[in-house]
Every structure is written in structure tokens, then in C-alpha cells.
Amino acid sequence: SHLKIHGDIVTTITHFLYQFWRNYFSEDISTVT
């Protein structure tokens, strides 16, 4: 269960960072693409 909780934390953090990165660089990405 410890690995399950650790996996959930990693998934949550990864999703948060992805959302933050996408929002922060959304203008740059839309400009490049």
C-alpha cells in the first residue's frame, strides 16, 4: 500500500506540474506551433 500511495503522490505532482507548465508556456507553445 505504501507503493500505491507513493504512486498516487507522484501522479498528482506530475499532473500538477504538467498543468502549471502548460499554462505557463501556453503562449510560447502556441507561437512555436
N, C-alpha and C positions, 0 to 999 in steps of 0.2 A: 504493500500500500504506500510505502514511502516513495518508491519509484513513480507510482501513479500520481501522487501529489506533486512530486518534483516535475513530472512531465506536464502537468496542468499549469504549473507556475511558468515553466519555460514557454509553453504555448501562449499563455496570457501575455507575457512580456514580449514575445516575438510579435504577436498581433498588435500590441500597443505601439511598439517601435515602428512596425510597418505602417500603421495608420499615421503616426507622427511624421515619418519620413515622407509618405505620400502627400500629406497635407503641406509639409514644409517645402517640398520640392515640386509641388504640383505645377506651379507656373513654369519652372525650368524644364520639366519633362514635356509639358505641352508645347513649349517653344522649340525644343530639340526635335520632337516627333511632330 
